[in-house]
Amino acid sequence: MKTRFITACMLAAFSAFIFNGCQKEGAQGPAGVNGKDATVYYSEWFSPSAWSGNSGDWYFAANAPDLTRDIVEGGVVLAYTWLGGDLYESTTMRPLPCFAVGANWSFLIHDYGSIEFTCDMIAVPATTGNKFRFIAIPGTIPATKSGTPGKKSLQELKCMSYREVCKLYNIPE
């Protein structure tokens, strides 16, 4: 019964994602350029409906309208996964790229407005139990700008845990 409930919830979340896109604005961040509020964008957690590719080269693309040229070229895009069957399944949101469940998992932005998640498993990865999310941080946010006290470099952001990044940018987990 619990499995059916979880499956129904995941299906509802995935359907909402498909019909509404993955666009979600975070709380207004610190003042941006010219004192205007800067916004961090994040997707909901979602699972692929199907993987494309073949053995050792699996991928699925997701609509990501917030991944504009300005954000991709001048900001920071972080991606995370929660994998069914992971050793730390109930507690770990892994930053991508990572190695888990016997495979390498990663992401790339193959076109502005879209994000692609990849896996090098021999067998096709599961479509249920695996969740993915991205966070897009514009370069106008003081926490990512050079010369700003307390700024975080790309490397520092990548070294932060998922929960630390969510806390820093007021993103609901």
MARBA-3410 file (N, C-alpha, C, O; in Angstrom, 1 decimal):
173
0.8,-1.2,0.0,0.0,0.0,0.0,0.9,1.3,0.0,0.6,2.2,-0.7 ~ 1.9,1.3,0.8,2.8,2.4,0.9,3.5,2.6,-0.5,3.7,3.8,-0.9 ~ 3.9,1.5,-1.1,4.5,1.6,-2.4,3.6,2.3,-3.4,4.0,3.1,-4.2 ~ 2.3,1.9,-3.4,1.3,2.5,-4.3,1.2,4.0,-4.1,1.1,4.7,-5.0 ~ 1.1,4.3,-2.8,1.0,5.8,-2.5,2.2,6.5,-3.0,2.0,7.6,-3.6
3.4,6.0,-2.7,4.6,6.7,-3.2,4.6,6.8,-4.7,5.0,7.8,-5.3 ~ 4.3,5.7,-5.4,4.2,5.7,-6.9,3.2,6.7,-7.4,3.5,7.5,-8.3 ~ 2.0,6.8,-6.7,1.0,7.8,-7.1,1.5,9.2,-6.9,1.3,10.1,-7.8 ~ 2.2,9.4,-5.8,2.7,10.8,-5.6,3.8,11.1,-6.6,3.8,12.3,-7.1 ~ 4.7,10.2,-6.9,5.7,10.5,-7.9,5.1,10.7,-9.3,5.6,11.6,-10.0
4.1,9.9,-9.6,3.5,10.1,-10.9,2.8,11.5,-11.0,2.9,12.2,-12.0 ~ 2.2,11.9,-9.9,1.5,13.2,-9.9,2.6,14.3,-10.0,2.4,15.3,-10.7 ~ 3.7,14.2,-9.3,4.8,15.2,-9.3,5.4,15.2,-10.7,5.6,16.3,-11.3 ~ 5.6,14.1,-11.3,6.2,14.1,-12.7,5.2,14.7,-13.7,5.6,15.4,-14.6 ~ 3.9,14.4,-13.5,2.9,15.0,-14.4,2.9,16.5,-14.3,2.8,17.2,-15.3
2.9,17.0,-13.1,3.0,18.4,-12.8,4.2,19.0,-13.5,4.1,20.1,-14.0 ~ 5.3,18.3,-13.4,6.6,18.8,-14.0,6.4,18.9,-15.5,6.8,19.9,-16.1 ~ 5.9,17.9,-16.1,5.7,17.9,-17.6,4.8,19.0,-18.0,5.1,19.7,-19.0 ~ 3.7,19.2,-17.4,2.7,20.2,-17.8,3.1,21.6,-17.4,2.6,22.5,-18.1 ~ 3.9,21.8,-16.4,4.2,23.1,-16.0,5.7,23.5,-16.3,6.1,24.6,-16.0
6.5,22.5,-16.8,7.9,22.8,-17.0,8.6,22.6,-15.7,7.9,22.3,-14.7 ~ 9.9,22.8,-15.7,10.6,22.6,-14.4,10.9,23.9,-13.8,11.7,23.9,-12.9 ~ 10.4,25.0,-14.3,10.7,26.3,-13.8,10.1,26.5,-12.4,8.9,26.3,-12.2 ~ 10.9,26.9,-11.5,10.5,27.3,-10.1,11.4,28.3,-9.6,12.6,28.2,-9.7 ~ 10.9,29.4,-9.2,11.7,30.5,-8.7,11.9,30.3,-7.2,11.0,30.0,-6.4
13.2,30.5,-6.7,13.4,30.4,-5.3,13.0,31.7,-4.7,12.6,32.7,-5.4 ~ 13.2,31.8,-3.4,12.9,33.1,-2.7,13.9,34.1,-3.3,15.0,33.8,-3.8 ~ 13.5,35.4,-3.2,14.3,36.4,-3.8,15.7,36.4,-3.0,15.7,36.3,-1.8 ~ 16.7,36.4,-3.8,18.0,36.3,-3.3,18.5,37.7,-2.9,17.7,38.6,-2.8 ~ 19.8,37.8,-2.6,20.4,39.1,-2.3,20.2,40.1,-3.4,19.9,39.7,-4.5
20.3,41.3,-3.1,20.2,42.3,-4.2,21.1,42.1,-5.3,22.3,41.7,-5.1 ~ 20.6,42.2,-6.5,21.4,41.9,-7.7,22.0,43.2,-8.3,22.2,44.1,-7.6 ~ 22.1,43.2,-9.6,22.6,44.3,-10.3,21.7,45.5,-10.1,20.5,45.4,-10.2 ~ 22.2,46.7,-9.9,21.4,47.9,-9.7,20.4,47.8,-8.6,19.4,48.5,-8.6 ~ 20.7,47.0,-7.6,19.9,46.9,-6.4,18.6,46.1,-6.6,17.8,45.9,-5.7
18.4,45.5,-7.8,17.3,44.7,-8.1,17.5,43.3,-7.4,18.6,42.8,-7.3 ~ 16.3,42.7,-7.1,16.4,41.3,-6.5,16.9,40.3,-7.6,16.5,40.4,-8.7 ~ 17.8,39.4,-7.1,18.2,38.3,-8.0,17.5,37.1,-7.6,17.3,36.9,-6.4 ~ 17.2,36.2,-8.5,16.4,35.0,-8.2,17.2,33.8,-8.6,17.8,33.7,-9.7 ~ 17.2,32.8,-7.7,17.8,31.5,-7.9,16.7,30.6,-8.4,15.6,30.6,-7.8
16.9,29.9,-9.5,15.9,29.0,-10.0,16.2,27.6,-9.7,17.4,27.2,-9.5 ~ 15.2,26.8,-9.5,15.4,25.4,-9.2,14.2,24.6,-9.7,13.1,25.1,-9.8 ~ 14.5,23.3,-10.1,13.5,22.4,-10.6,12.9,21.7,-9.4,13.5,21.6,-8.3 ~ 11.7,21.1,-9.6,11.2,20.1,-8.7,12.0,18.9,-8.8,12.8,18.7,-9.8 ~ 11.9,17.9,-7.9,12.5,16.6,-8.1,11.7,15.9,-9.2,10.5,15.9,-9.1
12.3,15.2,-10.1,11.6,14.5,-11.1,12.4,13.2,-11.5,13.6,13.1,-11.3 ~ 11.6,12.3,-12.1,12.2,11.0,-12.6,12.0,11.0,-14.1,11.0,11.5,-14.6 ~ 12.9,10.3,-14.8,12.7,10.2,-16.3,11.5,9.3,-16.6,11.2,8.3,-15.9 ~ 10.8,9.7,-17.7,9.7,8.8,-18.1,10.3,7.6,-18.9,9.8,6.6,-19.0 ~ 11.5,7.9,-19.6,12.2,6.9,-20.3,13.6,7.3,-20.5,13.9,8.5,-20.6
14.6,6.4,-20.6,16.0,6.7,-21.0,16.2,6.4,-22.4,15.6,5.5,-23.0 ~ 17.0,7.3,-23.1,17.4,7.1,-24.5,18.8,6.6,-24.5,19.5,6.7,-23.5 ~ 19.3,6.2,-25.6,20.7,5.8,-25.8,20.8,4.2,-25.9,19.9,3.5,-26.3 ~ 22.0,3.8,-25.4,22.2,2.3,-25.4,23.2,2.0,-24.4,23.7,2.9,-23.6 ~ 23.6,0.8,-24.2,24.4,0.2,-23.2,25.6,1.1,-22.9,26.4,1.3,-23.8
25.8,1.6,-21.7,26.9,2.4,-21.3,26.8,3.9,-21.7,27.7,4.7,-21.4 ~ 25.7,4.3,-22.3,25.5,5.7,-22.8,24.0,6.0,-22.7,23.4,6.2,-23.8 ~ 23.5,6.1,-21.5,22.0,6.4,-21.4,21.9,7.9,-21.0,22.7,8.5,-20.4 ~ 20.8,8.4,-21.4,20.5,9.8,-21.1,19.0,10.1,-21.2,18.2,9.4,-21.9 ~ 18.6,11.2,-20.6,17.2,11.7,-20.8,17.3,13.2,-20.7,18.1,13.8,-19.9
16.6,13.9,-21.5,16.6,15.4,-21.5,15.3,15.9,-20.8,14.2,15.3,-20.8 ~ 15.4,17.0,-20.1,14.3,17.7,-19.5,14.2,19.1,-19.9,15.2,19.8,-20.0 ~ 13.0,19.6,-20.0,12.8,21.0,-20.3,13.2,21.8,-19.1,12.8,21.6,-18.0 ~ 14.0,22.9,-19.4,14.5,23.7,-18.3,14.6,25.1,-18.8,15.7,25.6,-19.1 ~ 13.5,25.8,-18.9,13.4,27.2,-19.5,14.3,28.2,-18.7,14.7,29.2,-19.3
14.6,27.9,-17.5,15.4,28.9,-16.7,16.9,28.8,-17.0,17.7,29.7,-16.6 ~ 17.3,27.8,-17.8,18.7,27.7,-18.2,18.9,28.5,-19.4,19.1,27.9,-20.5 ~ 18.9,29.8,-19.2,19.1,30.7,-20.3,20.6,30.9,-20.6,21.4,30.4,-19.8 ~ 20.9,31.5,-21.7,22.4,31.7,-22.0,23.1,32.5,-20.9,24.2,32.1,-20.5 ~ 22.4,33.5,-20.4,23.1,34.3,-19.3,23.4,33.4,-18.1,24.5,33.6,-17.5
22.5,32.5,-17.7,22.7,31.7,-16.5,23.8,30.7,-16.8,24.7,30.4,-16.0 ~ 23.7,30.0,-18.0,24.6,28.9,-18.3,26.0,29.5,-18.5,27.0,28.9,-18.0 ~ 26.1,30.6,-19.2,27.5,31.2,-19.5,28.0,32.0,-18.3,29.3,32.1,-18.1 ~ 27.2,32.7,-17.5,27.7,33.6,-16.5,27.3,33.2,-15.1,27.8,33.9,-14.2 ~ 26.5,32.2,-14.9,26.1,31.8,-13.6,26.6,30.4,-13.2,27.7,30.0,-13.7
25.9,29.7,-12.3,26.3,28.4,-11.9,25.1,27.5,-12.0,24.0,27.9,-11.5 ~ 25.3,26.3,-12.5,24.2,25.3,-12.6,24.7,24.1,-11.8,25.7,23.5,-12.1 ~ 24.0,23.8,-10.8,24.3,22.6,-10.0,23.2,21.6,-10.2,22.0,21.9,-10.3 ~ 23.5,20.3,-10.2,22.5,19.2,-10.4,22.7,18.2,-9.3,23.9,17.9,-8.9 ~ 21.6,17.5,-8.9,21.7,16.5,-7.8,20.8,15.3,-8.2,19.9,15.4,-9.1
21.1,14.2,-7.6,20.3,13.0,-7.8,20.1,12.3,-6.5,20.9,12.4,-5.6 ~ 19.0,11.6,-6.5,18.7,10.7,-5.4,18.4,9.4,-6.1,17.5,9.3,-6.9 ~ 19.2,8.3,-5.8,19.1,7.1,-6.5,18.5,5.9,-5.7,19.0,5.7,-4.6 ~ 17.5,5.3,-6.2,17.0,4.1,-5.6,18.1,3.0,-5.6,18.8,2.8,-6.6 ~ 18.3,2.3,-4.5,19.3,1.3,-4.4,20.6,1.8,-4.0,21.6,1.1,-3.9
20.7,3.1,-3.8,22.0,3.7,-3.3,22.3,3.3,-1.9,21.4,3.1,-1.1 ~ 23.5,3.1,-1.6,24.0,2.7,-0.3,23.4,3.6,0.8,23.0,3.1,1.9 ~ 23.3,4.9,0.5,22.8,5.9,1.5,21.4,6.4,1.1,21.1,7.6,1.2 ~ 20.6,5.5,0.5,19.3,5.8,-0.2,18.4,6.8,0.6,17.9,7.7,0.0 ~ 18.3,6.6,1.8,17.3,7.4,2.5,17.8,8.8,3.0,17.0,9.6,3.4
19.1,9.0,2.8,19.6,10.3,3.3,20.4,11.1,2.4,20.8,12.3,2.7 ~ 20.8,10.6,1.2,21.7,11.3,0.4,21.2,11.8,-0.9,20.6,11.1,-1.7 ~ 21.4,13.1,-1.1,21.2,13.7,-2.4,22.6,14.0,-2.9,23.3,14.8,-2.4 ~ 22.9,13.2,-4.0,24.3,13.3,-4.5,24.4,14.4,-5.5,23.6,14.6,-6.4 ~ 25.5,15.2,-5.4,25.8,16.2,-6.4,26.3,15.5,-7.6,27.0,14.5,-7.6
25.9,16.0,-8.8,26.4,15.4,-10.1,27.6,16.3,-10.5,27.6,17.5,-10.4 ~ 28.6,15.6,-11.1,28.7,14.2,-11.4,29.1,13.4,-10.1,29.6,13.9,-9.2 ~ 28.7,12.1,-10.2,29.0,11.2,-9.1,29.1,9.7,-9.6,28.7,9.4,-10.7 ~ 29.6,8.9,-8.7,29.6,7.4,-9.0,28.8,6.8,-7.9,29.1,7.0,-6.7 ~ 27.8,6.1,-8.3,26.9,5.4,-7.3,26.1,4.3,-8.0,25.9,4.4,-9.2
25.7,3.3,-7.3,24.9,2.2,-7.8,25.6,1.6,-9.0,25.0,1.2,-10.0 ~ 26.9,1.5,-9.0,27.7,0.9,-10.0,27.8,1.6,-11.3,28.1,1.0,-12.3 ~ 27.6,2.9,-11.3,27.6,3.7,-12.6,28.0,5.2,-12.3,27.9,5.7,-11.2 ~ 28.5,5.8,-13.4,28.7,7.2,-13.3,27.4,8.0,-13.8,26.8,7.6,-14.7 ~ 27.1,9.0,-13.0,25.9,9.8,-13.3,26.4,11.2,-13.5,27.2,11.7,-12.7
25.8,11.9,-14.4,26.2,13.3,-14.7,25.1,14.1,-15.4,24.0,13.6,-15.5 ~ 25.4,15.3,-15.8,24.5,16.1,-16.5,25.2,17.0,-17.4,26.4,17.3,-17.3 ~ 24.5,17.5,-18.4,25.1,18.5,-19.3,24.0,19.4,-19.9,22.8,19.0,-19.9 ~ 24.4,20.6,-20.3,23.4,21.5,-20.9,23.7,21.4,-22.4,24.7,22.1,-22.8 ~ 22.9,20.7,-23.1,23.2,20.5,-24.6,22.6,21.6,-25.4,22.9,21.7,-26.6
21.7,22.4,-24.8,21.0,23.5,-25.5,20.4,24.4,-24.4,19.9,23.9,-23.4 ~ 20.4,25.7,-24.6,19.8,26.6,-23.6,18.4,26.2,-23.5,17.7,25.9,-24.5 ~ 17.9,26.1,-22.3,16.5,25.8,-22.0,16.2,24.3,-21.8,15.1,23.8,-21.8 ~ 17.3,23.5,-21.8,17.2,22.1,-21.6,18.4,21.6,-20.8,19.5,22.1,-20.9 ~ 18.2,20.5,-20.1,19.3,19.8,-19.3,19.2,18.3,-19.6,18.1,17.8,-19.7
20.3,17.7,-19.7,20.4,16.3,-20.0,21.1,15.6,-18.9,22.2,16.0,-18.5 ~ 20.5,14.5,-18.4,21.1,13.7,-17.3,21.6,12.4,-18.0,21.0,11.9,-18.9 ~ 22.8,12.0,-17.6,23.4,10.8,-18.2,23.8,9.8,-17.2,24.0,10.0,-16.0 ~ 24.0,8.5,-17.7,24.4,7.4,-16.9,25.1,6.4,-17.8,24.7,6.2,-18.9 ~ 26.2,5.8,-17.3,26.9,4.8,-18.1,26.7,3.4,-17.7,27.6,2.5,-17.9
25.5,3.1,-17.1,25.2,1.7,-16.8,25.2,0.8,-18.0,24.9,1.3,-19.1 ~ 25.5,-0.5,-17.9,25.3,-1.4,-19.0,23.9,-1.6,-19.3,23.5,-1.5,-20.5 ~ 23.1,-1.9,-18.3,21.6,-2.1,-18.5,20.9,-0.7,-18.4,21.5,0.2,-17.7 ~ 19.8,-0.6,-19.0,19.1,0.7,-18.9,18.7,1.0,-17.4,18.2,0.1,-16.7 ~ 19.0,2.3,-17.0,18.7,2.6,-15.6,17.1,2.6,-15.4,16.4,2.8,-16.3
16.8,2.5,-14.1,15.3,2.5,-13.8,14.7,3.9,-14.0,15.4,4.9,-13.9 ~ 13.5,3.9,-14.3,12.7,5.2,-14.5,12.1,5.5,-13.2,11.7,6.7,-13.0 ~ 11.9,4.6,-12.3,11.3,4.9,-11.0,12.4,4.7,-9.9,13.3,3.9,-10.1 ~ 12.3,5.5,-8.8,13.2,5.4,-7.8,14.4,6.3,-7.9,15.2,6.5,-7.0 ~ 14.6,6.8,-9.1,15.7,7.7,-9.4,15.2,9.1,-9.6,14.3,9.3,-10.4
15.7,10.1,-8.9,15.1,11.4,-9.0,16.3,12.4,-9.3,17.4,12.2,-8.9 ~ 16.0,13.5,-10.0,17.0,14.5,-10.4,16.4,15.9,-10.2,15.2,16.1,-10.2 ~ 17.3,16.8,-9.9,17.0,18.2,-9.7,18.1,19.1,-10.1,19.3,18.7,-10.0 ~ 17.8,20.3,-10.6,18.9,21.2,-10.8,18.6,22.6,-10.1,17.5,22.9,-9.8 ~ 19.7,23.3,-9.8,19.6,24.6,-9.2,20.4,25.6,-10.1,21.6,25.3,-10.4
19.8,26.7,-10.6,20.5,27.6,-11.5,20.7,28.9,-10.7,19.7,29.5,-10.3 ~ 21.9,29.3,-10.6,22.2,30.5,-9.8,22.8,31.6,-10.8,23.9,31.4,-11.3 ~ 22.1,32.7,-11.0,22.5,33.7,-12.0,23.8,34.3,-11.5,24.1,34.4,-10.3 ~ 24.7,34.7,-12.4,26.0,35.4,-12.1,25.8,36.7,-11.4,26.8,37.3,-10.9 ~ 24.6,37.3,-11.4,24.3,38.6,-10.8,24.1,38.5,-9.3,24.1,39.5,-8.6
24.0,37.2,-8.8,23.8,37.1,-7.3,25.2,37.3,-6.6,26.2,36.7,-7.0 ~ 25.2,38.2,-5.6,26.5,38.6,-5.0,27.2,37.4,-4.5,28.5,37.4,-4.4 ~ 26.6,36.3,-4.0,27.3,35.2,-3.5,28.1,34.5,-4.5,28.9,33.6,-4.2 ~ 27.9,34.8,-5.8,28.8,34.2,-6.9,29.6,35.2,-7.6,30.4,34.8,-8.5 ~ 29.6,36.5,-7.2,30.4,37.5,-7.9,31.7,37.7,-7.3,31.9,37.7,-6.1
32.7,37.9,-8.2,34.1,38.2,-7.7,34.1,39.5,-6.9,33.4,40.4,-7.2 ~ 34.9,39.5,-5.9,35.1,40.7,-5.1,34.0,41.0,-4.1,34.1,42.0,-3.4 ~ 33.0,40.1,-4.0,32.0,40.3,-3.0,32.3,39.5,-1.7,32.6,38.3,-1.8 ~ 32.3,40.2,-0.6,32.6,39.5,0.7,31.7,38.4,0.9,30.4,38.5,0.7 ~ 32.2,37.2,1.3,31.3,36.1,1.5,30.9,35.3,0.3,30.1,34.4,0.3
31.5,35.7,-0.9,31.1,35.0,-2.1,31.5,33.6,-2.1,32.4,33.2,-1.4 ~ 30.8,32.8,-2.9,31.2,31.4,-3.1,31.6,31.2,-4.5,30.9,31.5,-5.4 ~ 32.7,30.6,-4.7,33.2,30.2,-6.0,32.4,29.0,-6.5,31.8,28.3,-5.7 ~ 32.6,28.7,-7.8,31.9,27.5,-8.3,32.4,26.3,-7.6,31.6,25.4,-7.2 ~ 33.7,26.2,-7.3,34.3,25.1,-6.6,33.7,25.0,-5.2,33.4,23.9,-4.7
33.6,26.1,-4.5,33.0,26.1,-3.1,31.6,25.6,-3.2,31.2,24.9,-2.3 ~ 30.8,26.1,-4.1,29.4,25.7,-4.3,29.3,24.2,-4.5,28.5,23.5,-4.0 ~ 30.2,23.7,-5.4,30.2,22.2,-5.7,30.6,21.4,-4.5,30.2,20.2,-4.4 ~ 31.4,22.0,-3.6,31.8,21.2,-2.4,30.8,21.3,-1.2,30.9,20.6,-0.3 ~ 29.8,22.2,-1.4,28.8,22.3,-0.3,27.8,21.1,-0.5,27.6,20.6,-1.6
27.2,20.7,0.6,26.2,19.7,0.5,24.9,20.2,-0.1,24.7,21.5,-0.1 ~ 24.1,19.4,-0.5,22.8,19.8,-1.1,22.0,20.7,-0.1,21.5,21.7,-0.4 ~ 22.0,20.2,1.2,21.3,21.0,2.2,21.9,22.4,2.4,21.1,23.3,2.7 ~ 23.2,22.5,2.4,23.9,23.8,2.6,23.5,24.7,1.4,23.2,25.9,1.7 ~ 23.5,24.2,0.2,23.1,25.1,-0.9,21.7,25.5,-0.8,21.4,26.7,-1.0
20.8,24.6,-0.4,19.4,24.9,-0.3,19.2,26.0,0.8,18.4,26.9,0.7 ~ 19.9,25.9,1.9,19.8,26.8,3.0,20.4,28.2,2.6,19.8,29.2,2.9 ~ 21.5,28.2,1.9,22.1,29.4,1.4,21.2,30.2,0.5,21.1,31.5,0.6 ~ 20.4,29.6,-0.3,19.6,30.2,-1.3,18.1,30.1,-1.0,17.2,30.4,-1.8 ~ 17.7,29.7,0.2,16.3,29.6,0.7,15.5,28.7,-0.3,14.4,29.1,-0.6
16.0,27.6,-0.6,15.3,26.7,-1.5,14.7,25.6,-0.7,15.4,24.9,0.1 ~ 13.4,25.3,-0.8,12.8,24.2,-0.1,13.4,22.9,-0.6,13.5,22.6,-1.8 ~ 13.7,22.0,0.4,14.2,20.7,0.0,13.2,19.8,-0.4,13.4,18.6,-0.8
END
